């Protein structure tokens, strides 16, 4: 290494220590000088020390580096032991973070610089996320955690052995692809489910609607509609939450298409974005986030089922498989337009499964697949409008219908404008 490269790598080692030290120093900022084992300066010096000993490992070999690591570990362990004895605690996070800082400092000199920097950022994020992770563990029940671990284990074990080829009726089923699509959607829904459990109603219906929309916009809408009927005075904020959930639906569909069928994204991007903007604007107008949200007495969280429950995951996977087969069948008997008809029917129940099935159609039918996705969105939106009117009442429902209709009309216009441009 030349002199510039050496200075760059040593600066990275120092920066790694400084980054991790900022988080540790901030968390222990009230203890004053000498009140904790390691703070900002100590972590920065530990990172730089790892870099220096990593640099010396090239001419001297690995033994001095290992000895320096053990000496640093011993000193830090001793001081951390004295600190925990004084406080009557058993925390080892600071010690482990310091040892990682030394190791990453050495690796920044000996290994790949972007990897070392990325690892340091990951360490800092994990340290800073202590309160959030603790709240997460408190919010989740053991059955929910067990379901997540079971699904993860099944994916790791089953995915490599699942056939990666077309099979079944019309060659519509690829077990590996179906399982990947199923677990990805279930994972995204689970993140929204956790967000709902953590957020609850503490930050208003707008934020709760966004989080709920990640799980299920239909379930979220039904929840808010029922509450609006019981508490008409809160109908404005509840309507905002329902529209926020619908706005998230358009984002979900866009992400699914981008991941599993990026060729469909160009014709869908404009209508999805237009519908999202209209729906989100209506939600913000009805319940501005800068206005204090009214507190709903006795209101609980939306009653969602765990998206990672094995039965729910298998049902969703079976639904995707069924729609894939039906899509091929409709295509064979009725032509490409049959996919649009199927989407109109299936969209009443679930938009995600329809979207996933349409991303698997041949590229020659991309235009019909795009229209099918939009039809499924429109049907699903109209079905939620029926819920809003029939359950929430005319006062609540008419505003929901107006906002939803405006979003669909603007989205359709955007599609009609963009389609000729793409064709040309």
C-alpha positions as CSV (number, residue, x, y, z in Angstrom):
1,X,0.0,0.0,0.0
2,X,1.2,3.5,-0.8
3,X,1.1,6.3,1.8
4,X,-2.3,7.7,0.6
5,X,-3.9,4.3,0.9
6,X,-2.5,3.8,4.4
7,X,-3.8,7.1,5.5
8,X,-7.2,6.4,4.0
9,X,-7.5,3.1,5.7
10,X,-6.3,4.4,9.1
11,X,-8.8,7.3,8.7
12,X,-11.5,4.7,8.1
13,X,-10.5,2.8,11.2
14,X,-10.6,6.0,13.3
15,X,-14.0,6.9,11.7
16,X,-15.4,3.5,12.6
17,X,-14.4,4.0,16.2
18,X,-15.8,7.5,16.2
19,X,-19.1,6.4,14.7
20,X,-19.7,3.6,17.3
21,X,-18.3,5.9,20.0
22,X,-20.9,8.6,19.3
23,X,-23.7,6.2,20.1
24,X,-22.1,4.8,23.2
25,X,-21.0,8.3,24.4
26,X,-24.5,9.7,23.9
27,X,-26.1,6.9,25.8
28,X,-23.7,7.4,28.7
29,X,-23.4,11.2,28.4
30,X,-24.7,11.8,31.9
31,X,-22.0,9.8,33.7
32,X,-19.2,12.4,33.2
33,X,-15.5,11.9,32.6
34,X,-14.3,8.6,34.0
35,X,-17.8,7.4,34.8
36,X,-17.9,4.7,32.1
37,X,-15.6,2.1,30.6
38,X,-15.5,3.5,27.1
39,X,-17.0,6.6,25.6
40,X,-16.5,8.6,22.4
41,X,-12.7,9.1,22.7
42,X,-12.0,5.6,23.9
43,X,-14.0,4.0,21.0
44,X,-12.2,6.2,18.5
45,X,-8.8,5.2,19.9
46,X,-9.8,1.5,20.0
47,X,-10.8,1.7,16.3
48,X,-7.5,3.5,15.4
49,X,-5.5,1.0,17.5
50,X,-7.1,-1.9,15.6
51,X,-6.1,-0.2,12.3
52,X,-2.5,0.4,13.5
53,X,-2.0,-3.2,14.6
54,X,-3.7,-4.4,11.4
55,X,-1.2,-2.3,9.5
56,X,1.7,-3.8,11.5
57,X,0.4,-7.3,10.8
58,X,1.7,-7.1,7.2
59,X,5.4,-6.9,8.1
60,X,5.2,-8.6,11.5
61,X,2.6,-11.3,11.0
62,X,-0.7,-12.1,12.8
63,X,0.8,-12.8,16.2
64,X,1.3,-9.2,17.4
65,X,-2.3,-8.3,16.1
66,X,-3.7,-11.2,18.1
67,X,-1.7,-10.2,21.2
68,X,-2.9,-6.6,20.9
69,X,-6.5,-7.8,20.6
70,X,-6.2,-10.0,23.7
71,X,-4.6,-7.2,25.6
72,X,-7.3,-4.7,24.6
73,X,-10.0,-7.3,25.4
74,X,-8.5,-8.0,28.8
75,X,-8.2,-4.3,29.8
76,X,-11.7,-3.5,28.6
77,X,-13.1,-6.5,30.4
78,X,-11.5,-5.5,33.6
79,X,-12.8,-2.0,33.5
80,X,-16.2,-3.1,32.4
81,X,-16.3,-5.6,35.3
82,X,-15.5,-2.8,37.8
83,X,-18.2,-0.7,36.3
84,X,-20.9,-3.4,36.4
85,X,-19.9,-4.3,40.0
86,X,-20.4,-0.6,41.0
87,X,-23.8,-0.3,39.2
88,X,-25.0,-3.8,40.1
89,X,-25.7,-4.6,36.4
90,X,-24.6,-7.3,34.0
91,X,-24.6,-5.5,30.6
92,X,-21.9,-6.7,28.2
93,X,-23.0,-4.6,25.2
94,X,-20.4,-1.9,25.6
95,X,-17.6,-4.5,25.9
96,X,-18.7,-6.5,22.8
97,X,-19.1,-3.2,20.9
98,X,-15.5,-2.2,21.8
99,X,-14.1,-5.5,20.7
100,X,-16.0,-5.3,17.4
101,X,-14.6,-1.8,17.0
102,X,-11.0,-3.1,17.3
103,X,-11.7,-5.9,14.9
104,X,-13.4,-3.6,12.3
105,X,-10.5,-1.2,12.7
106,X,-8.1,-4.0,11.8
107,X,-10.3,-5.2,9.0
108,X,-10.5,-1.7,7.5
109,X,-6.7,-1.9,6.9
110,X,-6.5,-5.6,6.0
111,X,-9.7,-6.2,4.2
112,X,-12.4,-4.5,2.1
113,X,-13.1,-0.9,3.1
114,X,-16.8,-0.7,2.0
115,X,-17.5,-3.9,3.9
116,X,-15.8,-2.6,7.1
117,X,-17.8,0.7,6.8
118,X,-21.1,-1.1,6.3
119,X,-20.4,-3.4,9.3
120,X,-19.7,-0.4,11.4
121,X,-22.9,1.3,10.4
122,X,-24.8,-1.9,11.2
123,X,-23.2,-2.1,14.7
124,X,-24.2,1.6,15.4
125,X,-27.7,1.0,14.2
126,X,-28.1,-2.1,16.4
127,X,-26.8,-0.2,19.4
128,X,-29.0,2.8,18.8
129,X,-32.1,0.5,18.3
130,X,-32.0,-0.8,21.9
131,X,-35.3,0.8,23.0
132,X,-37.0,-0.1,19.7
133,X,-35.9,-3.7,19.9
134,X,-36.9,-4.0,23.5
135,X,-40.4,-2.6,22.7
136,X,-40.6,-5.1,19.8
137,X,-40.0,-8.0,22.1
138,X,-42.5,-6.7,24.6
139,X,-45.1,-6.2,21.9
140,X,-44.8,-9.6,20.3
141,X,-46.3,-12.7,21.9
142,X,-44.6,-16.0,21.9
143,X,-46.9,-17.6,19.3
144,X,-46.1,-14.7,17.0
145,X,-42.4,-15.0,17.4
146,X,-42.6,-18.8,17.1
147,X,-44.6,-18.4,13.8
148,X,-41.9,-16.1,12.4
149,X,-39.1,-18.5,13.4
150,X,-41.0,-21.4,12.0
151,X,-41.5,-19.7,8.7
152,X,-37.8,-18.6,8.6
153,X,-36.7,-22.2,9.3
154,X,-39.0,-23.6,6.6
155,X,-37.8,-21.1,4.1
156,X,-34.1,-21.8,4.8
157,X,-34.6,-25.6,4.8
158,X,-37.3,-25.9,2.1
159,X,-36.4,-23.3,-0.4
160,X,-33.1,-24.9,-1.7
161,X,-34.9,-28.2,-2.3
162,X,-38.1,-26.9,-4.0
163,X,-38.2,-27.5,-7.7
164,X,-37.3,-24.5,-9.8
165,X,-39.2,-25.4,-13.0
166,X,-42.7,-25.0,-14.5
167,X,-45.0,-27.8,-13.6
168,X,-48.7,-28.5,-12.9
169,X,-51.7,-27.6,-15.0
170,X,-50.6,-25.4,-18.0
171,X,-47.1,-25.3,-16.6
172,X,-48.3,-22.5,-14.4
173,X,-46.6,-23.5,-11.1
174,X,-43.0,-23.0,-10.2
175,X,-42.8,-24.1,-6.5
176,X,-39.7,-22.1,-5.7
177,X,-41.0,-18.9,-7.2
178,X,-44.4,-19.3,-5.5
179,X,-42.7,-19.8,-2.1
180,X,-40.4,-16.8,-2.6
181,X,-43.4,-14.6,-3.5
182,X,-45.4,-15.9,-0.6
183,X,-42.7,-15.3,2.0
184,X,-41.7,-11.9,0.7
185,X,-45.3,-10.7,0.9
186,X,-45.8,-12.3,4.3
187,X,-42.6,-10.7,5.5
188,X,-43.7,-7.2,4.4
189,X,-47.1,-7.7,6.0
190,X,-45.4,-8.9,9.2
191,X,-43.4,-5.6,9.4
192,X,-46.7,-3.7,9.1
193,X,-48.3,-6.0,11.7
194,X,-45.4,-5.2,14.1
195,X,-45.7,-1.5,13.4
196,X,-49.4,-1.6,14.3
197,X,-48.6,-3.5,17.5
198,X,-45.9,-0.9,18.4
199,X,-47.7,2.2,17.2
200,X,-51.3,1.4,18.2
201,X,-53.3,4.6,18.5
202,X,-50.6,6.6,20.2
203,X,-49.7,8.6,17.1
204,X,-53.2,9.0,15.6
205,X,-55.2,7.2,13.0
206,X,-53.2,8.5,10.1
207,X,-50.0,6.7,11.1
208,X,-52.0,3.7,12.3
209,X,-53.7,3.6,8.9
210,X,-50.3,3.7,7.1
211,X,-49.0,0.8,9.2
212,X,-52.3,-1.1,8.9
213,X,-52.2,-0.7,5.1
214,X,-49.0,-2.6,4.9
215,X,-50.8,-5.6,6.5
216,X,-54.2,-5.3,4.8
217,X,-55.9,-2.2,3.5
218,X,-59.2,-3.9,3.5
219,X,-59.0,-5.0,7.1
220,X,-57.8,-1.6,8.1
221,X,-60.6,0.1,6.3
222,X,-63.2,-2.2,7.9
223,X,-61.8,-1.5,11.3
224,X,-61.9,2.3,10.8
225,X,-65.4,2.1,9.3
226,X,-66.8,0.2,12.3
227,X,-65.3,2.7,14.7
228,X,-66.7,5.6,12.7
229,X,-70.2,4.2,13.1
230,X,-69.7,3.9,16.9
231,X,-68.0,7.3,17.3
232,X,-69.2,9.7,14.6
233,X,-67.3,12.6,16.1
234,X,-64.1,10.9,15.1
235,X,-65.2,10.1,11.6
236,X,-62.8,12.7,10.0
237,X,-59.6,11.2,11.5
238,X,-60.9,7.6,10.9
239,X,-61.6,8.4,7.3
240,X,-58.1,9.8,7.0
241,X,-56.7,6.5,8.3
242,X,-58.8,4.4,5.9
243,X,-57.6,6.5,3.0
244,X,-54.0,6.3,4.2
245,X,-54.3,2.5,4.2
246,X,-55.6,2.6,0.6
247,X,-52.8,4.9,-0.4
248,X,-50.3,2.3,1.0
249,X,-52.0,-0.3,-1.2
250,X,-50.9,1.5,-4.3
251,X,-47.3,1.6,-3.0
252,X,-47.5,-2.1,-2.1
253,X,-48.6,-3.0,-5.7
254,X,-45.8,-0.9,-7.1
255,X,-43.2,-2.6,-5.0
256,X,-44.5,-6.1,-5.8
257,X,-44.3,-5.2,-9.5
258,X,-40.8,-3.7,-9.2
259,X,-39.5,-6.9,-7.5
260,X,-41.3,-9.7,-9.4
261,X,-42.2,-8.1,-12.7
262,X,-40.1,-5.0,-13.4
263,X,-41.1,-5.0,-17.1
264,X,-44.6,-4.1,-16.0
265,X,-43.5,-1.1,-14.0
266,X,-43.3,1.6,-16.8
267,X,-47.0,1.5,-17.8
268,X,-48.1,1.1,-14.2
269,X,-45.9,3.7,-12.5
270,X,-47.9,6.8,-13.6
271,X,-51.4,5.5,-12.7
272,X,-50.2,4.1,-9.4
273,X,-48.4,7.3,-8.5
274,X,-51.4,9.4,-9.6
275,X,-53.8,7.4,-7.5
276,X,-51.5,7.4,-4.6
277,X,-51.1,11.2,-4.7
278,X,-54.8,11.8,-4.8
279,X,-55.6,9.4,-2.0
280,X,-52.7,10.6,0.2
281,X,-53.7,14.2,-0.3
282,X,-57.3,13.4,0.8
283,X,-56.0,11.6,3.9
284,X,-53.7,14.6,4.8
285,X,-56.5,17.1,4.2
286,X,-58.9,15.3,6.4
287,X,-56.4,14.7,9.3
288,X,-53.3,16.9,9.0
289,X,-50.4,15.2,10.9
290,X,-49.4,18.6,12.4
291,X,-52.8,18.8,14.1
292,X,-53.0,17.0,17.5
293,X,-54.9,13.7,17.0
294,X,-58.0,13.2,19.1
295,X,-57.8,10.4,21.6
296,X,-60.4,7.6,21.2
297,X,-61.6,6.4,24.5
298,X,-61.6,2.6,24.7
299,X,-60.3,2.2,21.2
300,X,-58.0,-0.7,20.7
301,X,-55.8,-1.7,17.8
302,X,-57.1,-3.2,14.6
303,X,-57.7,-6.9,15.0
304,X,-55.2,-8.3,12.5
305,X,-54.2,-12.0,12.4
306,X,-50.5,-12.7,12.4
307,X,-49.4,-12.7,8.7
308,X,-46.7,-15.2,9.5
309,X,-49.0,-17.7,11.0
310,X,-48.2,-20.9,9.1
311,X,-51.9,-21.5,8.1
312,X,-52.2,-17.9,6.8
313,X,-48.9,-18.3,4.8
314,X,-49.9,-21.6,3.3
315,X,-53.4,-20.2,2.4
316,X,-51.8,-17.2,0.7
317,X,-49.4,-19.5,-1.2
318,X,-52.3,-21.7,-2.3
319,X,-54.3,-18.6,-3.4
320,X,-51.3,-17.5,-5.5
321,X,-51.0,-21.0,-7.1
322,X,-54.8,-21.1,-7.8
323,X,-54.8,-17.7,-9.5
324,X,-51.7,-18.6,-11.5
325,X,-53.4,-21.7,-12.8
326,X,-56.7,-19.8,-13.5
327,X,-54.7,-17.1,-15.3
328,X,-53.2,-19.6,-17.6
329,X,-56.6,-21.3,-18.1
330,X,-58.4,-18.0,-18.9
331,X,-55.5,-17.1,-21.2
332,X,-55.8,-20.4,-23.1
333,X,-59.6,-20.3,-23.5
334,X,-60.4,-16.6,-23.7
335,X,-57.1,-15.0,-24.8
336,X,-55.1,-12.4,-23.0
337,X,-58.3,-10.4,-22.1
338,X,-59.3,-13.4,-19.9
339,X,-56.6,-12.2,-17.4
340,X,-58.5,-8.9,-17.0
341,X,-61.8,-10.8,-16.3
342,X,-60.1,-13.0,-13.7
343,X,-58.5,-10.0,-12.1
344,X,-61.9,-8.3,-11.7
345,X,-63.2,-11.4,-9.9
346,X,-60.1,-12.1,-7.8
347,X,-59.6,-8.4,-6.9
348,X,-62.6,-8.6,-4.6
349,X,-60.6,-10.8,-2.3
350,X,-56.9,-9.9,-2.6
351,X,-54.9,-7.6,-4.8
352,X,-51.4,-8.9,-3.9
353,X,-52.1,-12.4,-5.2
354,X,-53.5,-11.0,-8.5
355,X,-50.5,-8.7,-8.9
356,X,-48.1,-11.5,-8.3
357,X,-49.8,-13.8,-10.8
358,X,-49.8,-11.1,-13.5
359,X,-46.1,-10.6,-13.1
360,X,-45.6,-14.2,-14.2
361,X,-47.4,-13.7,-17.6
362,X,-45.2,-13.7,-20.7
363,X,-43.8,-10.3,-21.8
364,X,-45.9,-10.4,-24.9
365,X,-49.0,-10.0,-22.7
366,X,-47.5,-7.2,-20.6
367,X,-50.2,-4.7,-21.7
368,X,-53.1,-7.0,-20.6
369,X,-51.2,-7.8,-17.4
370,X,-50.9,-4.1,-16.5
371,X,-54.6,-3.5,-17.2
372,X,-55.5,-6.6,-15.1
373,X,-53.6,-5.2,-12.1
374,X,-55.3,-1.8,-12.5
375,X,-58.7,-3.6,-12.8
376,X,-58.0,-5.6,-9.6
377,X,-57.1,-2.3,-7.8
378,X,-60.2,-0.7,-9.0
379,X,-62.5,-3.6,-8.0
380,X,-60.8,-3.8,-4.6
381,X,-61.2,0.0,-4.1
382,X,-64.8,-0.1,-5.0
383,X,-65.5,-3.0,-2.7
384,X,-64.0,-1.0,0.1
385,X,-66.2,1.9,-0.9
386,X,-69.2,-0.4,-0.5
387,X,-68.0,-1.3,3.0
388,X,-67.6,2.4,3.8
389,X,-71.2,3.2,2.8
390,X,-72.9,0.1,4.1
391,X,-71.1,-0.1,7.5
392,X,-69.9,3.4,8.1
393,X,-73.0,5.2,6.9
394,X,-73.6,7.7,4.2
395,X,-71.8,10.6,5.9
396,X,-68.6,8.6,6.2
397,X,-69.0,6.6,3.0
398,X,-69.7,9.4,0.6
399,X,-66.4,11.1,1.3
400,X,-64.6,7.8,1.0
401,X,-66.3,7.1,-2.2
402,X,-65.5,10.5,-3.6
403,X,-61.8,10.3,-2.7
404,X,-61.5,6.7,-4.0
405,X,-63.4,7.5,-7.2
406,X,-61.2,10.6,-7.8
407,X,-58.1,8.5,-7.3
408,X,-59.3,5.8,-9.8
409,X,-60.3,8.4,-12.4
410,X,-57.0,10.2,-12.2
411,X,-55.1,6.9,-12.3
412,X,-57.0,5.8,-15.4
413,X,-56.3,9.1,-17.1
414,X,-52.6,8.8,-16.3
415,X,-52.7,5.3,-17.8
416,X,-54.4,6.6,-21.0
417,X,-51.8,9.4,-21.3
418,X,-48.8,7.3,-20.7
419,X,-49.8,4.3,-22.8
420,X,-49.4,6.0,-26.2
421,X,-46.1,7.5,-25.1
422,X,-44.7,4.1,-24.2
423,X,-46.1,2.6,-27.4
424,X,-44.4,5.3,-29.5
